[in-house]
Amino acid sequence: MTMHGSFASKGGFAKKRNVLTRIERIEKLKGKGLWSDAKKSSIFNLPKVRTDV
């Protein structure tokens, strides 16, 4: 049985993801200066971050 063409990855452009992992969100917050390891910021209740990945 063959796979339908819409399921196969052709190596072209990838779909844009809707959500970021926790690590990706923290990295974006660090880039904006809203996260610091020094003040022991909590990993819970992180602010929303736009997905421009």
C-alpha positions as CSV (number, residue, x, y, z in Angstrom):
1,M,0.0,0.0,0.0
2,T,1.4,3.4,-0.9
3,M,1.3,6.6,1.2
4,H,-0.8,9.5,0.1
5,G,1.3,12.5,-1.2
6,S,0.0,14.9,1.5
7,F,1.6,12.7,4.3
8,A,5.0,12.4,2.8
9,S,7.7,15.0,3.5
10,K,9.3,16.4,0.4
11,G,12.0,18.3,2.3
12,G,10.5,21.6,1.3
13,F,9.3,24.2,3.7
14,A,8.1,22.9,7.1
15,K,4.8,23.8,8.6
16,K,4.9,26.6,11.2
17,R,4.4,25.2,14.7
18,N,1.7,26.6,16.9
19,V,3.4,26.1,20.3
20,L,6.9,26.3,21.7
21,T,8.4,23.9,24.2
22,R,9.1,25.2,27.6
23,I,12.8,25.5,26.8
24,E,12.2,27.5,23.7
25,R,9.9,29.9,25.6
26,I,12.5,30.4,28.3
27,E,15.2,31.1,25.6
28,K,13.0,33.7,24.0
29,L,12.3,35.3,27.4
30,K,16.0,35.4,28.1
31,G,16.6,37.1,24.8
32,K,14.0,39.8,25.7
33,G,15.5,40.2,29.2
34,L,12.3,38.9,31.0
35,W,14.0,35.8,32.4
36,S,17.0,35.5,34.7
37,D,18.5,32.5,36.3
38,A,19.8,34.6,39.2
39,K,16.5,35.4,40.7
40,K,15.2,31.8,40.5
41,S,12.3,32.5,38.1
42,S,9.6,29.9,38.2
43,I,9.0,27.7,35.1
44,F,5.3,27.7,35.8
45,N,2.9,30.4,34.6
46,L,5.3,31.6,31.9
47,P,4.0,34.6,29.9
48,K,2.8,34.0,26.4
49,V,5.5,34.2,23.7
50,R,4.8,34.7,20.0
51,T,5.8,31.8,17.8
52,D,8.1,33.1,15.0
53,V,10.1,29.9,14.7
